[in-house]
Amino acid sequence: ARAYGETFLVAVRTAEEMGYNEKEGLQGTLRAAVHGIESKLKEYPDLPLAVSMLTMRRREKDFIMRVKPKYVTAMAEEHEKFRGL
């Protein structure tokens, strides 16, 4: 019972850190950062940048839905590509 309680508390802390919705926690931080980048992209219309940004958003959503390390790797690779554009 004690192990269950400790595991439950870890789950609660993780949920709090992630944020209970898209505006809170790490989700909120990421969302705000992405919106800032998207605003800048509107100032400098560039198709390859926009495509790369959308690809990163796709990788983000894939990870959120499936929680598999391969999506973290794919995101990092796309991020490097984005930075090089």
C-alpha positions in Angstrom: 0.0 0.0 0.0 2.9 2.3 0.8 4.5 1.8 -2.6 1.2 2.5 -4.3 0.8 5.8 -2.4 4.3 6.8 -3.3 3.8 6.0 -6.9 0.5 7.9 -6.9 2.2 11.0 -5.5 4.9 10.8 -8.2 2.1 10.6 -10.8 0.3 13.6 -9.2 3.6 15.7 -9.2 4.3 14.8 -12.8 0.8 15.8 -13.8 1.2 19.1 -12.0 4.5 19.8 -13.6 3.2 19.0 -17.1 0.1 21.1 -16.4 -3.5 20.1 -16.1 -4.4 21.8 -19.4 -2.6 23.4 -22.3 -2.2 26.7 -20.5 -0.5 25.5 -17.4 2.9 24.0 -16.5 5.3 22.8 -19.1 2.5 22.5 -21.6 1.8 26.2 -21.1 5.4 27.2 -21.4 5.8 25.2 -24.6 2.6 26.6 -26.0 3.6 30.2 -25.3 7.1 29.6 -26.9 5.5 28.1 -30.0 3.1 30.9 -30.4 5.9 33.4 -30.2 7.8 31.6 -32.9 4.7 31.3 -35.1 4.2 35.1 -34.7 7.8 35.7 -35.9 7.3 33.4 -38.8 4.3 35.5 -39.9 6.7 38.5 -40.1 9.1 36.6 -42.3 7.1 34.3 -44.6 9.4 31.4 -45.5 7.9 28.1 -46.6 10.7 25.9 -45.5 10.6 27.4 -42.0 6.9 27.1 -41.8 7.0 23.4 -42.9 9.7 22.7 -40.4 7.7 24.3 -37.6 4.7 22.3 -38.5 6.8 19.2 -38.5 8.0 19.9 -35.0 4.4 20.5 -33.9 3.5 17.1 -35.4 6.4 15.4 -33.5 5.3 17.1 -30.3 1.8 15.8 -30.7 3.0 12.3 -31.6 5.1 12.3 -28.4 2.2 13.5 -26.2 -0.1 10.9 -27.7 2.3 8.0 -27.6 5.1 8.9 -25.2 7.8 7.1 -27.2 11.4 8.1 -27.2 11.6 8.0 -31.0 9.5 11.1 -31.2 11.9 13.0 -28.9 14.7 12.0 -31.3 12.6 13.0 -34.3 11.8 16.4 -32.7 15.5 17.0 -31.9 16.5 16.2 -35.5 13.8 18.6 -36.9 14.8 21.3 -34.4 18.4 21.1 -35.7 17.0 21.4 -39.3 14.9 24.4 -38.3 17.9 26.1 -36.7 19.8 25.7 -39.9 17.2 27.3 -42.1 
